[in-house]
């Protein structure tokens, strides 16, 4: 059997474990709690790091590797109980031997430090790392350690601009010549803090270096002119900007994500607090970042209006449109009457009166009594009805006026006229009557608009016509108001299934 057949043979169970194939994950491993110790793993990694070679193999070179050319020869498996790192079954099986060694506690769980697959020797199956929160935390911690080690392992030429500011150069002599706060401020005012390198956008054919690194997305700003470009982990446009011949030094730059300051001349990080002007520039840029974040959040909130606000705006437009239609019809009626020889002055007076009454509404069914405190009670009732109709929106009801219509008769409730501060308030009440009558206290009331005498007369005539037609045998007739005018229409009958 050749090597590939050996690897793929499903019957060879003993040697197929730790092969890196995680198609069938055991998401219900019951050994995780007993076989995992994050504290010990962290201590071990802090002490030794993630190893690249099995230490047991180094101590016993006489052992014969199995399938020595396999990619999995180089994969180590870390015990998640103690942090031991050893080779897998495709080499000298030291990870398996570690598990088989008698322990007081379970060492059944291990993770491949290359593929990050988790294996349980007890279940003899892969384990889904996301099945347990603490298991996922350990795996993510180890992945982060791998990234950190990778960045730390690079030499100075490739590790510059990487974000590691442990060794700051606090005595950079190039700051004064390579820093111009005025030019930086002008540039930021014009472009803001960029999120992408503009040169990369113009030349997409360039190949990114270490394209999966977090630092791909970091830009570096020249503190001489405010130029913003990508760092050495991408297309090195910040470095190329420095290398371009200038009459003045452009050696100092700042990472606009980590705010680390780098000097190309010193080839080292610079302590931002070492120079007052340098610190002022960095603090200014940080403040600009916060301002941009706040503005962006504001724009996002503005671009996603609340549904209630949208409905309210639509209702307001519909009300205004209805009022305009009503006014047009009034003008048409006035024009017709003028043609019939009527005076123009009464018509203007009527229009003015109708406009004034738009701020009013009349409530029917409110208890009426002849007492001194009745006016105050009526006002409180009207205020409550207005607030209920506005459904939680703020409305000022302190300026409303109320009075009863007609003379008082014992046992009879007179209509209550409410005069609001604006037509919008009255319109809201008239449109949201249902939101008022759902309350038991007001279930028997009704709300109507305040009409002029001419409007009431028009309605009376239409009502007489309706009664006449009903007496003549017509059915399914009703009165509706179209554009502010009453008219008779045929109602659709209700068909029972």
C-alpha positions in Angstrom: 0.0 0.0 0.0 1.5 3.3 -1.0 1.5 6.5 1.2 -1.6 8.1 -0.3 -3.6 4.9 0.0 -2.4 4.5 3.6 -3.6 8.0 4.5 -7.0 7.7 2.9 -7.8 4.1 4.0 -10.9 4.5 6.3 -10.3 1.1 7.8 -6.9 2.1 9.1 -8.5 3.8 12.1 -5.5 3.7 14.3 -3.4 5.7 11.9 -6.0 8.0 10.6 -6.4 10.1 13.7 -4.7 13.5 13.8 -4.6 13.5 10.0 -6.1 16.9 9.7 -9.4 15.8 8.2 -12.1 17.5 10.3 -15.1 16.7 8.2 -16.8 14.7 10.9 -16.5 16.9 14.1 -17.7 15.5 17.4 -19.6 18.5 18.8 -20.7 16.7 21.9 -17.4 15.6 23.5 -17.9 14.9 27.2 -14.2 15.1 28.1 -13.6 18.8 27.5 -14.2 20.0 31.0 -11.8 17.4 32.6 -9.2 17.4 29.8 -8.7 21.2 29.5 -6.8 23.6 31.7 -6.4 27.1 30.2 -4.2 28.3 33.0 -1.6 25.5 32.5 -1.7 25.9 28.7 -1.0 29.6 29.0 1.9 29.0 31.4 3.4 26.5 29.1 3.1 28.7 26.0 4.5 31.7 27.9 7.5 29.7 28.9 8.2 27.9 25.6 6.1 29.5 22.9 4.7 27.5 20.1 7.4 25.0 19.1 8.3 24.1 15.5 9.9 20.8 16.3 9.1 17.9 18.6 11.5 18.0 21.6 11.1 14.2 22.1 12.2 13.6 18.6 15.2 15.8 19.2 16.2 13.8 22.3 15.7 10.5 20.6 16.9 10.8 17.0 17.2 7.1 16.6 13.5 6.7 16.3 12.2 6.0 12.8 9.7 8.5 11.4 6.7 7.0 9.7 5.7 8.6 6.4 8.5 11.1 6.8 7.6 13.0 3.6 4.0 13.7 4.7 3.0 17.3 5.4 1.8 16.2 8.8 5.3 15.2 9.8 5.8 18.9 10.8 2.6 19.3 12.7 2.7 19.3 16.4 -0.1 18.5 18.8 -0.5 20.4 22.0 -2.1 18.7 25.1 -4.8 21.1 26.3 -4.4 19.8 29.9 -0.7 20.7 30.4 0.5 22.4 27.2 2.9 19.5 26.1 3.7 19.8 22.4 4.7 16.6 20.5 4.5 15.0 17.1 1.5 13.2 15.8 0.8 9.7 14.5 2.4 10.4 11.1 5.8 10.8 12.8 6.9 9.2 16.1 3.5 9.4 17.8 4.8 11.3 20.8 1.5 13.1 21.3 -0.2 9.7 21.5 2.4 8.4 23.9 1.9 11.4 26.1 -1.8 10.6 26.3 -1.1 6.9 27.0 1.2 7.8 29.8 -0.7 7.3 33.1 -1.8 10.7 34.6 -3.9 11.5 37.6 -6.1 13.6 35.3 -7.3 13.2 31.7 -5.0 14.4 29.0 -7.3 13.2 26.2 -7.7 16.6 24.4 -5.1 18.1 22.1 -5.0 20.6 19.3 -3.0 20.7 16.1 -0.8 23.9 16.3 -0.9 24.3 12.5 -4.4 23.4 11.4 -6.0 24.1 14.8 -8.1 21.0 14.6 -9.0 19.6 18.0 -8.8 15.9 18.7 -10.1 13.8 21.6 -8.3 10.4 22.2 -11.2 9.2 24.4 -13.9 9.9 21.8 -11.4 9.0 19.0 -12.8 11.8 17.0 -12.4 15.5 16.1 -14.1 18.0 18.4 -15.7 21.2 17.1 -13.7 24.0 18.8 -16.9 26.2 18.9 -18.8 23.5 20.9 -17.5 24.9 24.2 -16.8 28.5 25.0 -13.6 27.8 27.0 -12.3 25.5 24.3 -12.8 28.2 21.7 -11.1 30.7 24.0 -8.0 28.4 24.2 -7.8 27.9 20.5 -8.2 31.6 19.8 -5.5 32.4 22.4 -3.1 30.0 20.7 -3.8 31.5 17.2 -3.1 34.9 18.6 0.2 33.7 20.1 1.1 32.3 16.7 0.6 35.7 15.0 2.6 37.4 17.7 5.5 35.0 17.4 5.4 35.4 13.6 5.7 39.2 13.8 8.4 39.1 16.4 10.4 36.6 14.3 10.9 39.1 11.5 14.1 41.2 11.3 14.2 45.0 11.6 13.7 45.6 7.9 10.4 43.8 7.8 9.2 44.3 11.4 9.2 48.1 11.2 5.7 49.6 11.3 4.5 46.3 12.8 3.1 48.0 15.9 5.6 46.8 18.4 6.8 49.8 20.3 8.6 48.1 23.1 11.9 49.7 22.2 11.1 53.4 21.7 13.8 55.7 20.5 13.3 58.6 22.9 16.2 60.7 21.4 15.3 61.0 17.8 17.2 63.9 16.3 15.0 64.1 13.1 11.8 65.2 14.7 12.3 69.0 14.4 13.2 68.8 10.7 10.7 66.1 9.8 7.6 67.5 11.5 5.2 70.3 10.3 2.0 70.5 12.3 0.6 73.2 10.0 0.9 71.0 6.9 -0.5 68.0 8.7 -3.5 70.0 9.9 -4.2 71.3 6.3 -4.0 67.8 4.9 -6.3 66.3 7.5 -8.8 69.1 7.1 -8.9 68.4 3.4 -9.0 64.6 3.3 -9.7 63.5 6.9 -8.1 60.2 8.1 -8.2 57.8 5.3 -9.2 54.1 5.6 -7.5 53.0 2.4 -4.3 53.8 0.7 -5.1 56.0 -2.3 -2.0 54.8 -4.2 -3.1 51.2 -3.9 -6.5 52.1 -5.2 -4.8 53.7 -8.3 -2.5 50.7 -8.9 -4.4 47.6 -8.0 -2.0 45.4 -9.9 0.6 45.7 -7.2 1.0 42.6 -5.1 0.4 42.8 -1.3 3.0 41.4 1.0 1.6 39.2 3.9 -1.9 40.0 2.6 -3.6 38.3 5.6 -1.8 40.4 8.2 -3.8 42.7 10.4 -1.3 45.5 9.5 -2.5 45.4 5.8 -5.2 47.8 6.9 -2.9 50.2 8.8 -2.0 53.5 7.1 1.0 55.6 8.0 0.9 59.4 7.9 3.9 61.5 7.1 4.3 64.1 9.8 5.9 66.5 7.3 3.2 66.8 4.7 0.3 64.6 5.9 0.6 62.0 3.2 -1.2 58.8 4.1 -0.1 55.5 2.7 0.2 51.7 3.4 3.1 50.2 5.4 5.7 47.6 4.7 3.3 44.7 5.2 1.4 45.8 2.1 2.8 47.7 -0.9 5.2 49.9 1.2 3.9 53.2 -0.2 4.7 55.0 3.0 8.3 53.8 2.7 8.4 54.8 -1.0 7.1 58.2 0.0 10.1 58.6 2.4 12.5 57.4 -0.2 11.3 59.9 -2.8 13.9 62.8 -2.9 12.6 65.9 -1.1 14.3 69.2 -0.2 13.3 68.5 3.4 13.1 65.4 5.6 10.0 63.2 5.5 11.5 60.6 7.9 8.9 60.6 10.7 5.5 59.0 10.3 2.7 57.8 12.6 0.4 54.8 12.3 -3.1 56.1 12.2 -4.5 53.0 13.9 -2.0 52.2 16.7 -0.6 55.8 16.9 2.9 54.5 17.0 5.5 56.9 15.7 8.3 55.6 13.4 11.5 57.3 12.1 13.0 55.9 8.9 16.3 57.6 9.6 16.7 56.1 13.0 14.9 52.9 11.8 13.2 52.8 15.1 10.1 53.8 17.0 9.9 57.2 18.6 8.3 58.0 21.9 5.5 60.4 21.1 6.0 62.1 24.5 9.6 62.8 23.8 8.8 66.1 22.0 6.0 68.5 22.9 5.1 69.3 19.3 5.1 65.6 18.3 2.8 64.8 21.2 0.5 67.7 20.1 0.3 66.3 16.6 -0.5 62.8 17.7 -3.2 64.0 20.2 -4.7 66.2 17.4 -4.9 63.2 15.1 -6.5 61.1 17.8 -9.1 63.8 18.4 -9.8 63.9 14.6 -10.4 60.2 14.6 -13.0 60.5 17.4 -14.7 63.4 15.6 -14.9 61.3 12.4 -16.3 58.3 14.3 -19.0 60.5 15.9 -19.9 62.1 12.6 -20.1 58.7 10.9 -22.4 57.3 13.7 -24.6 60.4 13.3 -24.9 59.9 9.6 -25.7 56.2 10.1 -28.5 57.2 12.5 -29.7 59.8 10.1 -29.7 57.3 7.2 -31.9 54.9 9.2 -34.9 56.9 10.4 -37.3 55.3 12.9 -40.4 53.8 11.3 -42.6 55.9 13.6 -40.9 59.1 12.3 -41.6 58.0 8.7 -45.2 57.3 9.4 -45.6 60.6 11.2 -44.1 62.5 8.3 -46.3 60.7 5.8 -49.4 61.5 7.8 -48.4 65.1 8.0 -48.0 65.3 4.2 -51.3 63.6 3.6 -53.0 66.1 5.9 -51.4 69.0 4.1 -52.4 67.5 0.8 -56.0 67.1 1.9 -56.1 70.7 3.1 -54.8 71.9 -0.2 -57.4 70.0 -2.1 -60.1 71.4 0.1 -58.9 74.9 -0.5 -58.9 74.4 -4.2 -62.5 73.1 -4.1 -63.5 76.1 -2.0 -62.0 78.5 -4.5 -63.8 76.7 -7.3 -67.1 77.0 -5.4 -66.4 80.6 -4.7 -65.7 81.2 -8.4 -69.0 79.5 -9.4 -70.9 81.7 -6.9 -69.3 84.9 -8.2 -70.5 84.0 -11.6 -74.0 83.7 -10.2 -73.7 87.3 -9.0 -73.0 86.8 -5.3 -70.7 89.2 -3.4 -67.1 88.3 -3.0 -66.8 89.5 0.5 -69.0 86.9 2.2 -67.0 84.2 0.5 -63.7 85.5 1.8 -65.2 85.7 5.2 -66.3 82.1 4.9 -62.9 80.9 3.8 -61.3 82.8 6.7 -63.7 81.2 9.1 -63.1 77.7 7.8 -59.4 78.2 8.1 -59.7 79.4 11.7 -61.8 76.4 12.7 -59.2 73.9 11.4 -57.5 74.4 14.8 -60.7 73.3 16.6 -62.4 70.0 17.2 -65.6 69.1 19.1 -66.1 66.2 21.5 -69.5 64.6 22.0 -70.4 62.4 25.0 -68.4 64.1 27.8 -70.3 64.2 31.1 -71.7 67.7 31.7 -72.7 69.2 35.0 -73.4 72.7 36.3 -70.7 73.3 38.8 -67.8 75.8 39.4 -65.1 73.2 38.7 -66.6 72.0 35.4 -64.5 74.3 33.1 -61.3 73.1 34.7 -62.4 69.4 34.5 -63.3 69.9 30.8 -59.9 71.3 30.1 -58.1 68.4 31.8 -60.3 66.0 29.8 -59.4 67.7 26.5 -55.7 67.7 27.4 -55.8 64.0 28.1 -57.6 63.3 24.9 -55.0 65.3 22.9 -52.1 63.4 24.5 -53.7 60.1 23.9 -54.2 60.9 20.2 -50.5 61.8 19.9 -49.5 58.3 21.1 -46.6 59.3 23.2 -45.3 62.2 21.1 -44.8 65.4 23.0 -47.5 68.0 22.5 -48.0 71.3 24.4 -51.6 71.4 25.7 -51.2 74.3 28.1 -52.6 76.9 25.7 -55.8 75.1 24.7 -59.2 76.7 25.4 -62.5 74.8 25.9 -66.1 75.7 26.2 -69.5 74.0 26.0 -71.9 74.6 23.1 -75.5 75.7 24.0 -77.3 76.1 27.2 -77.1 73.7 30.1 -80.0 71.2 30.6 -79.9 68.7 33.4 -79.3 65.2 32.1 -78.1 66.3 28.7 -74.4 66.4 27.7 -73.5 69.5 25.7 -70.7 69.2 23.0 -67.3 70.4 24.1 -65.4 72.6 21.7 -61.6 72.5 22.0 -59.5 75.3 20.5 -56.0 74.2 19.9 -52.8 76.2 19.3 -52.4 74.9 15.7 -54.4 73.0 13.1 -51.8 70.2 13.3 -52.9 69.3 16.9 -56.6 69.2 16.0 -55.8 67.2 12.8 -53.9 64.6 14.9 -56.8 64.2 17.2 -59.3 63.7 14.3 -57.1 61.2 12.6 -56.4 59.2 15.7 -59.8 58.9 17.2 -59.6 55.2 17.5 -56.5 55.4 19.7 -58.7 57.4 22.2 -61.9 55.3 22.2 -60.0 52.1 23.0 -59.9 53.3 26.5 -63.0 52.4 28.5 -63.2 55.9 30.0 -63.7 57.3 26.5 -65.3 54.4 24.6 -68.6 56.3 24.3 -67.3 59.6 23.0 -67.0 60.8 19.5 -64.8 63.5 18.0 -65.8 65.7 15.0 -64.2 68.6 13.2 -65.6 72.1 13.9 -67.7 73.3 11.0 -68.9 76.7 10.0 -72.6 77.4 9.6 -72.3 77.2 5.8 -70.7 73.8 6.1 -73.4 72.6 8.5 -76.0 73.8 6.0 -74.3 72.0 3.2 -74.3 68.8 5.2 -78.0 69.3 6.1 -78.9 69.6 2.5 -77.0 66.4 1.6 -78.6 64.6 4.5 -82.0 65.6 3.2 -81.2 64.3 -0.2 -79.9 61.0 1.3 -83.2 60.6 3.3 -85.2 61.3 0.1 -83.3 58.7 -1.9 -83.6 56.1 0.8 -87.3 56.7 1.1 -87.5 56.2 -2.7 -86.1 52.7 -2.4 -82.4 53.1 -3.0 -80.1 51.1 -0.7 -76.5 51.0 0.4 -76.1 54.8 0.4 -74.0 56.8 2.7 -72.4 60.2 3.1 -68.7 60.7 2.9 -66.5 63.9 2.9 -64.4 64.3 -0.2 -61.9 67.1 -0.2 -63.9 68.7 2.6 -67.3 68.5 0.9 -70.1 66.0 1.8 -71.3 63.8 -0.9 -73.5 60.7 -1.3 -71.9 57.5 -2.5 -73.0 53.9 -2.9 -71.6 51.7 -0.2 -70.4 48.2 -1.1 -72.8 45.6 0.5 -71.3 43.1 2.9 -71.6 39.6 1.4 -71.8 36.7 3.8 -70.0 33.5 2.7 
